[in-house]
Amino acid sequence: MQETEQNPCNDLNTLFESGRQTGQRMPEWKPPKDDDGTLSCLKIPPNPNREFFNCPETNQTMLKGMEFFVIDFHMKTTGNGNKYIVKIKFNLEDQEEDAKKFFTGSPEIKYMLDFLKKYGLLPRKVKMKGEGKNFWLE
């Protein structure tokens, strides 16, 4: 990198600073020592303003018959009504990068999740059950 050329990572700190002025919450971040020009080298933290979880997606059909821990959930309004986005882990000790999420519109699952959250019972080990397109937790 030439001396007259500015490191683009230095500008990112300025962008983060300007984000605070607009009310957007930006995470603390420091540029990498060796910037190879790729996005992945920056290791940008997940967006703290995001309404749903920053992890890979799975689905209820794939989870059918499996036990896992429900960690948290959020409601998301979609064109097909209100869906819950559910964050799960297969072991409580799993790292955040091993978490998964699934979307559900199942009234039975939504009721169960609301109940668990209201009474502070999360995380909770559950088993996904289903028949056809109907799913529930046991």
C-alpha positions as CSV (number, residue, x, y, z in Angstrom):
1,M,0.0,0.0,0.0
2,Q,1.5,3.4,-1.0
3,E,2.0,6.0,1.7
4,T,-0.4,8.4,0.0
5,E,-3.1,5.8,-0.2
6,Q,-5.4,5.8,2.8
7,N,-6.4,2.5,4.4
8,P,-10.1,2.0,3.8
9,C,-10.4,0.4,7.3
10,N,-9.7,3.8,8.8
11,D,-12.7,5.3,7.0
12,L,-14.9,2.6,8.5
13,N,-14.3,3.9,12.0
14,T,-15.5,7.3,10.7
15,L,-18.6,5.6,9.2
16,F,-19.3,3.9,12.6
17,E,-19.0,7.3,14.2
18,S,-21.5,8.9,11.8
19,G,-23.8,6.0,12.5
20,R,-24.0,7.0,16.1
21,Q,-25.2,10.4,15.0
22,T,-28.2,8.9,13.2
23,G,-29.2,6.9,16.2
24,Q,-27.9,3.6,14.7
25,R,-26.1,1.5,17.3
26,M,-22.7,0.4,16.0
27,P,-20.5,-2.2,17.8
28,E,-17.0,-1.4,18.9
29,W,-14.5,-2.5,16.2
30,K,-10.9,-2.1,15.4
31,P,-9.4,-2.6,11.9
32,P,-7.2,-5.6,11.3
33,K,-3.5,-5.1,11.2
34,D,-3.2,-6.8,7.8
35,D,-6.0,-5.7,5.4
36,D,-6.0,-7.9,2.3
37,G,-8.8,-5.9,0.7
38,T,-11.5,-8.5,1.3
39,L,-14.7,-8.1,3.3
40,S,-14.0,-11.3,5.2
41,C,-10.7,-10.0,6.6
42,L,-12.5,-7.2,8.3
43,K,-14.4,-9.6,10.6
44,I,-17.3,-7.1,10.9
45,P,-19.4,-8.0,14.0
46,P,-23.1,-8.9,13.6
47,N,-25.5,-6.0,13.3
48,P,-26.8,-5.3,16.8
49,N,-29.9,-3.6,15.4
50,R,-31.0,-6.7,13.5
51,E,-34.4,-8.1,14.5
52,F,-33.5,-11.7,14.0
53,F,-30.6,-14.0,14.7
54,N,-27.3,-14.0,12.8
55,C,-26.9,-17.7,12.3
56,P,-27.6,-20.4,9.7
57,E,-31.2,-21.3,9.0
58,T,-32.8,-24.7,9.3
59,N,-36.5,-25.8,9.1
60,Q,-39.1,-27.6,11.1
61,T,-39.1,-30.6,8.8
62,M,-35.4,-31.1,9.3
63,L,-35.8,-30.8,13.1
64,K,-38.7,-33.2,13.3
65,G,-37.8,-35.9,15.9
66,M,-34.8,-34.1,17.2
67,E,-34.1,-32.6,20.6
68,F,-32.6,-29.2,21.0
69,F,-32.6,-26.2,23.2
70,V,-34.7,-23.2,22.4
71,I,-32.5,-20.2,23.3
72,D,-34.7,-17.2,22.2
73,F,-37.2,-16.1,19.6
74,H,-38.5,-12.9,18.0
75,M,-41.7,-12.2,16.1
76,K,-41.4,-11.1,12.5
77,T,-44.4,-9.8,10.4
78,T,-44.3,-11.3,6.9
79,G,-46.6,-11.4,3.9
80,N,-47.9,-14.7,5.3
81,G,-48.7,-13.3,8.8
82,N,-46.7,-13.2,12.0
83,K,-43.9,-15.7,12.1
84,Y,-41.5,-16.5,15.0
85,I,-37.8,-16.7,14.3
86,V,-36.5,-19.2,16.9
87,K,-32.8,-19.5,17.9
88,I,-31.7,-23.0,18.9
89,K,-28.7,-24.9,19.9
90,F,-28.2,-28.7,20.1
91,N,-26.0,-28.3,23.2
92,L,-26.2,-25.4,25.6
93,E,-22.4,-25.2,25.6
94,D,-22.3,-24.7,21.8
95,Q,-20.6,-21.6,20.5
96,E,-22.8,-18.8,19.0
97,E,-21.6,-19.7,15.6
98,D,-23.1,-23.2,16.0
99,A,-26.6,-21.9,16.7
100,K,-29.3,-22.3,14.2
101,K,-32.6,-20.6,13.6
102,F,-36.0,-21.6,12.1
103,F,-39.2,-19.8,11.2
104,T,-42.5,-21.0,12.4
105,G,-46.1,-20.0,12.1
106,S,-47.4,-22.9,14.1
107,P,-49.9,-21.6,16.6
108,E,-49.0,-24.5,19.0
109,I,-45.3,-23.6,18.9
110,K,-45.9,-19.9,19.2
111,Y,-48.1,-20.4,22.3
112,M,-45.5,-22.6,23.9
113,L,-42.7,-20.1,23.2
114,D,-44.7,-17.2,24.5
115,F,-45.4,-19.2,27.7
116,L,-41.8,-20.1,28.2
117,K,-40.6,-16.6,27.7
118,K,-43.3,-15.0,29.9
119,Y,-42.3,-17.2,32.8
120,G,-38.5,-17.0,32.2
121,L,-38.1,-20.6,31.3
122,L,-35.6,-20.2,28.4
123,P,-33.4,-21.8,27.4
124,R,-35.4,-25.0,27.4
125,K,-34.8,-28.5,26.0
126,V,-37.6,-29.5,23.6
127,K,-38.3,-32.1,20.9
128,M,-39.8,-31.2,17.6
129,K,-42.9,-33.2,16.6
130,G,-44.9,-33.0,13.5
131,E,-47.5,-34.5,11.2
132,G,-47.8,-33.3,7.7
133,K,-47.4,-29.5,7.8
134,N,-48.4,-29.3,11.5
135,F,-45.6,-29.0,14.1
136,W,-45.4,-28.7,17.8
137,L,-42.9,-29.0,20.7
138,E,-42.8,-31.5,23.4
